[in-house]
């Protein structure tokens, strides 16, 4: 997320994943907006994660560092392609909201 600073955020939308319920997340001080269970259509980032998984999962990497490098390269490609990210996340109901 190019140019995003913590001070730009006013709330944290979370999907109730176990890792999102930690004290560290709650300690951010931001209001927490919980998504209903089983609602990927309300969390456009899930489409980005699907794209990332499609690119890096199901392959054999020699080392963990190699897999981390593959994830990093995939994220850089997404960062350089805002139209692609928009096509994954910019649903009409989001644009009108």
Secondary structure, DSSP 8 states (H G I E B T S, - for coil): -TT--GGG--EEEE---GGGGSHHHHTT-SEEEE--TT-GGG-THHHHHHHHHHHHTT---SSHHHHHHHHHHHHHHHHT-HHHHHHHH--HHHHH-
